[in-house]
Amino acid sequence: MNQKLKEKIVESLSAVLPITIIVFAIGVLLVPIEVGILVMFLAGAVMLIIGMGFFQLGAEIAMTPLGEGIGVTISKKPRLSVMLLIMFFMGIIITMSEPDLQVLADQVPSIPNRVLIWTVAVGVGFFLALAVLRIYLQVDLSHILIGLYAVLIVFSFLVPKDFIAVAFDSGGVTTGPMTVPFIMATGMGLSSVRGDKNAANDSFGLVALSSVGPVLAVLVLGCFYKPTEAVYSIGELADVVTTQDVVREFLTGLPIYLHDVWISFIPVFGVFLIFQLSSHYFKMRQITKLLIGFAYTYIGLVLFLCGVHVGFAPVGSFLGKELALLEQRWVLVPIGVLIGYFIVKAEPAIQVLNRQVAAATDGAIPAGSMNLCLSGGVSISIGLAMLRVLTGIPIRWILLPGYLAALVLSRLVPKMFVGIAFDSGGVASGPMTTTFLLPLSIGACEALGGNLMTDAFGVVALVALTPLIAVQIMGLLYQMRQRKAEKQLESEKQPDTTLNDMYEFEEEKQDDTIS
């Protein structure tokens, strides 16, 4: 086996294993789960681990160099309008290739799928162009975010309350495993050409602004469509008795994801071909490496999506229903906190973000610190989501003060942390959130007879919110440590005045004695 691939699979194992252990523990201690269902879940976990390993290596070999190459090339274009137009269409193409967007579109039948997908894609494209314009003009990211989130808050009071959670969820699903590696690498490529002291700070923030676009676009769409008939369909638990039944279920699902991911890959591969034919940026050896990377990414996404949809999503819904029916239903909250802490590490795009943050900061923000920070934030998110399911707290009561706190912090922390924080919010809400945590929330909501649109949806939005606050708090601590280190360094450089005074006193004393 390729040594690099082996390392990635081992990383994936360490990320997915805790979730698997938690589900087994729930099955033993709280909710009896049939052996066949546990085997389905375990098979899904194995596919997920292998898929994550292939995907991470593929993104490293192909998606990241392609994004950086496009960023470097378009930044050298003489006309700003040409650069913005390219990024607008790039945003549309990449967004339409995101598998999670199709999942969201299927859940809102009152809006035609094509209308919702095109609305979200155009929103991402427009705001990706805006993000590039910000880098070009070197505008402070926090100023733009404050203005945009103020607009979102105003619009949230103009649309039906049933639409708010879906709109904010859409911002999370569009920044998934296909878009994040490409968009972040493009930002790195764009800023690297500048070479000034703020280049590293401005390399982050593209995902943040790209996440705002679909939320605003879907809120505007909500003024014309009423999603009161929206439903969420989760795959029913398969009737599995033998290992042959388990294999049959996965073999039935595998062709679906082979097709879906291939359809998603066509636009991305088309971008690569057009870029290469027009710029001749990559040499033949690099092209071969990129093609291998695309193959790894494709295999990884197929295995990952098949594993989470066939093995994870039905089990998530089942656990949500059974836990909500317990006499001690409040146990949903601490279980949500526990699952949230570990599940974020299983998001494939998180590792891409962590590596790029470590590279951009020269190791000052290691991957371990980012993982710990994101895990803490997402655990709070899922705890709040479960609390909403049990109590029916309106999502506005959490989102509005949460974003207000995040925007206030954006004026206090170093600029780099603002971009990293708002990028991490979109990255954390990936496939694992939509295919395990959302079914968990919906299963619990159905068991309690709640309103799916107001009480269950919004998990993705909450997962996208708390990392903004958690990472910026880490930024404040980092800033305090840095200032303390600078003061200590200055004090070490200064001469020891106490010793000097003592020597002067001794000399004066000797002079007095002689005289």
N, C-alpha and C positions, 0 to 999 in steps of 0.2 A: 504494500500500500504506500502511496505517496506520503512521505513523512509530514509534509505540511498539512495534508488532508487529515492525517491521523491526529495531529495536534488540534485541529479545529473540531474534530469529532469528540475528542476528550474534553475540550472546553464546553461543547454542547451538552455532554453528559453531566458535567458538574452543574450546569444551569437547569436542566430538566429533571434530574434525579430528585431534588427536594419536593417538587410538585407531585411527582409519582408517589413518593413516600407519604405525603400528606393525604392524598386521595385514598391510599391503602389504609392509612390510620383511621380516616373517617369511616371507611367501610367496615372496619373491625370494631371500632368503639361506639359509633353513633348510628350509622345507617347501614343496615345489612345490604350488601351488594352481591348479586349472583356471580359465581366464578366465571361464567362465560363473559359477562360484562367487564369484569376486571381484566380478563385476557385481552378483550378488545382494546381496553384502555392501554394496557401494557404494550400491545402491538403498535398502537398509535404513537406511544412514547418513543419506541425504538425507531419508527419511521421519522419522527420529529427530530430526534438526535442526529441521525445520519443526514437528514435533509438540511438541518442547520449547518452541519459541518461542510457539506458541499456548497451551500449558498454563501457562507462567509468566505470561503476560499475563492469562489467564483466572483463575488463582488470585489474582492481584493485584486484579482488578476484582471478583470474586465471592466466592471462598471465604474470603479474609481478612476483608472487611467483614462477611460473614455470621457468621463465628466471633466476631469482636469484638462484634458486636451482641448475639449470644446471651450472651456472657460478661458484658457490661455489664448486660443485662436481668435475668438470673437472679441476679446478685450483689445486686440490689435487692429480691429476694424476702424477705419477713419471716421465713419459716421455712426453717431450714437443711435440714430433711428433704426439703422440696419441691425445693430446689436440687440436692441430692445425687441424688434420684430422677430428675430431668430429665437430669443428666449420665450416670447409669448407662444409661438407655435411649439417650441420644445416642451413647455409646461403642459400644453393641451395633450400632446402625444404621449408623454410619460404618464400623465394622470390617467388617461384612458387605458393604459396598460396595467393599472393597479388592480389586482384581483379583488381586494376588499371593497372597492367601489361598487362592483357588480353585486356583491352581497348586500350592501346597504340599499341599492336601487331596488332589489327584489322585495324588500320589506315595506316599501311605501307604494302600494298599488294605486293610490289616488293620484299619483304622478307617473306619467309614462316613463319607463326606464331610460329611454334615449334622452328625454327632456332633462331628467335629473343628472344623468352622466355628463351630458354636454354642458349643463349649467355649472356643475362642479369643475369640469375640465377648463372651461373658459375662465372661471374664477381663479384657479391655480395659475393659468397662463398669464393672466393680467397681473397678478400679484408677484409672480416670479420676475416679470419684466420690471415691476416696481422695485423689487429687491435689488436687481442689478443696477437700476438707476440710482438707488441709495448708495451702493458701493462706489459707483462712478462719481457721484457728487459729494461723497464722504459725509452724508447726513447722519446725525446721531440716531441710532436704531430706537432708543427709548422714546424719542419725540414722536416718531412715526407710529410706534405701537400704542402710545397713549391716545393719539388721535383716532386710530383705527378701532381700538376697543371701545372708545367713547361712542363711535358710530354703531358698533355692534350692540351695545347696551340700549341705545335709542331704538334700534330696529327690533330688539327682542320684546319691546312693549307694543309693537305694531302688528305682530303676527299672532295667530292662535297659540295658546299655551301648549297645545299638543305638538306643536311644530318645533319648539325651542330646543328640546333635547336632541331631536333628529338633526337639526341644523348644526349644533355644536359637535355632535358625533361625526358629522361628515368631514369636519376639519381634521379629525384624527385618522379616519380610514384612508384619506388621500395621501397621507405621508407614511406609506408602508414600505415593504422590502424592495419594491421596484424603484420607487421615487427617491427615497432617502439617500442611498449611496450615490446616485447620479447627481442629485441637486447639491448635496454637501460637497462633492468633489468639484462641481462646477464653481461653487463659491471659492474653494481653495485655489482653483486655477485662475479665476478672475483677480483675486487679491494678490496672488503671487507676482503678477506682472508689475504691480505698482511699486512694491519694494520699500514703501515708507513705513514709519513706525506704527501706523494704525492698520496696516494691511492684515495682520493676524486677527485683530479685533473684528474687522469687516468681513472676514471669511465666513463667519457664522451669521445666522439670521435669515438665510434664504428659506430654510424649512419653516421658520417661524412665520414669515410673511406669506409663504405658500399655504400655510394652515389657516390663515385668516380669510383668504380668498373664498374658499368653498363655503365657509360659515356665512359670510356676508351674502354670497350668491344665493344660497339656499334660503336664507331669511327673506331676501327679496322675492324669491319664488313662492315663499309661504304667503305672501300677500295676495297671490292669485289662486293657489290651490289649498284645499282644506283636507289635511291627512287624517280625518277622524276615523276612516275605515282601515287605517294601517294595521297590518298584522305582522307577526314574526313567525316564520316557519322554521322549526328546528327538527333535524332528522330524528326520527323515533329510534329508540333503542332496538337494535337488531335482535332477533330471536336466535341466539347462538348457543349451541350445546357442545359441539365438538370443535377441534382445531380446524377441521375442514370448513366449518361454517364461518369461522373467523377469517380464514384465507379467502373464502368466497366473497365476503363483504368488502374486503380491501381490493380484491381484483375487480369487483364491480365498480368501485369508486375511482380506481386508478385511471382508466381511460378518460373519465370526465375531466380530471385535473391535467392529464397530458394535453388534452385539447384546449382547456381554458388558459393554461400557462403558455401554450404555443401561440394562441391568439394574442396574449399579452406581450409576447416577445417580438412579434412581427414589427410593431412600431419602433421598438428600441433598436432592433437590428437594422431597420430601415434608416434610422438616424445615423447609426454607425457607417452604413454604406455611403450615404449622401455626404457625411462629413469627410470620410476618407477619400472619396472620389474628387471632392472639391478642394481639399487642402493637402492631401498626401502627407498627413501628419505622422502616421505610423509607418515604420519600416516593415519589410516582409516578416522578419522574425517576431516583431511585436504583434503583427496581425495574427500570426499563428497562435501566439500566447493568448491574445484576446478571444479568439474563437474557442480555445480550450476553456477559457474563463466563462464564456457564454454557456458552453455545454454544462459546466459545473453548476452555474447559477440555475439553469433550466432544470436539471436533475434535482437539485436541492429544493427548489420551490415546489416541484411536483410532489416529492416525498413529504415535504413539510405540510403542504395544504391537505394532502390526502390523509396524513396522520392526524391533524387537528380536527378536520371536518368529520371523518369517519370514526375516529377513536375518542377524541376529546369532547367535541360539542354535545353529542347526546348524553355523555356521562355528566357534563356540567349541568345540563338541564335537569337530569334525573336527581343529582345531588341537591340542586336548588329547591326542587319540589319537596323532597323528603325532609330536608333540614327545616323548611318552613312549616311543615306539618308536625314537627316535634313539639312537645309541651314547652320545652325551653327554646323557643324559636329565636330568642335573642343571641343564641350561640352563633347565628349567621354572621354577626358583626365581627367577633374575634377571629372566626374562621376566614372571613373575607380579608381581614388585616393580615393574617398569616399567609394566605395564598397570594395576596398582592405583593408581599415582601419578596417572595421567591419567583413569581411568574414573570416579572419584568426582565429578569436575566435570560429568560428563554425567548425574548423577542429578537429575531435575527438582526434587525437594523440597529439595535442598541449597541452591539459589539462594534459595528462600523463607526457609530458616533464616538464611542469611547476611544477607539484607536486614533481617530482624527483629532480629538481633543488633546490626547496625550502628545501627538506629533506637533500640533500647533503651539502647545505650551511648553515644549521641550521637556516633557515629563513632570512639569510642576503640578499638573492635575492628573495623577495616574488613573488607570482604568478601575482599580479597586475602589478608589474614593468616589468616582462617578457611579459605580454600581451600588455602593452603599447608600449614596444620596438618593438615587432614583428609586431604589428599593423602599427606602423610608417614605418617600413621597407617594408612590403608588400604593403602598399598604394603607396609608391614610385614605386615599381615594376609594379603594374598594370597601373599606370600613364605612365610609360615608354613603357609598352606593347601597350597601346592604341596609343601612339605617334608613335610607329613603324608601326602600322597598317595604320595610316594616312600618314606617310612620307616615309615608306619603308627603314628606317635606318637599315643597316646590324647589326645583333645581335652581331657580333664580336666587333663592336665599343663600345658596352656596357659591354659585358661579360669580355673582356680582361682587361680593366682598372678597372672594378669592382673587379675581383679576385685579381688583383695586389694590390689594396688598402686593401683588406681583408687580404692578406698574409703579407703585411707590418705591419698592425695592430697586427697580430698574434705574432710579435716579441716585441711588446710594452706592451701588456696587461698581467694580471696574467694568468697562464697556464690553470686554470679551465675555464676561459672565452673563451679560444680558442676552447676547446672541446664543450662547451655549444653552442657557436656561430655556429660552423660548423654542429653540430647536429641539431640545430634549422632550418637551411636552408632546410634540407631534410624533417623535420617534417612539416614545414609550407606548403609545396607543396603537399597537400593530395587530397582526393576525391572532396572537394568543388572547388579546383582550376581546376581540370580536367573536372568536370561536370557542372560548371557554368561559370567560367572565361574564359576557353579555348573556349567554344561555343560562348561566348560574343565576343571574339576576332575574331573568325572565321566568325561569322555572319557579323561583320563589314567589314572584309576583302573581303568577297564574294560580299557584296553590292558595294564596291568600285572597284571591279575588280582586286584586288591585287593577289599576289602569296601566296597561303596558306602556303607552306613549308618554305618560307623565311620571310614572314611578320606576319603570324598569329601564327604559332608554335613558341615556345620559351617562352610562358607565364609561364609555369612551371619552366623553367630554371631561369627566372628573379625573380620569387617568391622565388626560392631557393638561390638566390644570395644576395639580400639586407639584410636579417636578419644576414648574416655573418658580415656585416659592422655595422649594428645597435647595435647588442648585444655586439660587441667588443668596440664600443664607450661607451656603458653603463659600460663596464668593466674598461675603462680608468677613467670615472667619479667616479666609485666605488673605484678605486685605489687612486685617488686624495683625496676623502673624508676620506679614511682610513688613509692616511698619515697625513692629517690635524688633525684627531682625535688623532693620536699617538703623534704628536708634542704638541698638547694642553695638553695631559695627562702628557707628560714630563715636560712641563712648570709649571703645577700645583704641581708636585712633588718637583720641585726646591724651595729652601727657597727664600723669598722675600728679595732680596739684598738691595732694596731701604730702607726698614724699618730698616734693620740691620745697614746700613751706618748712618741713622739718629740717631739711638740709640748710636752708637759709637761716633758720633759728639757731642751729648749732654753730654756723659760721659767725653769726653776730655775737653769740655767747663767747666764742674763742677770742674774737676781737676785743671784747670788753675785758676779758681776763688779762690779755697782753697789755692793754692800755692801763 
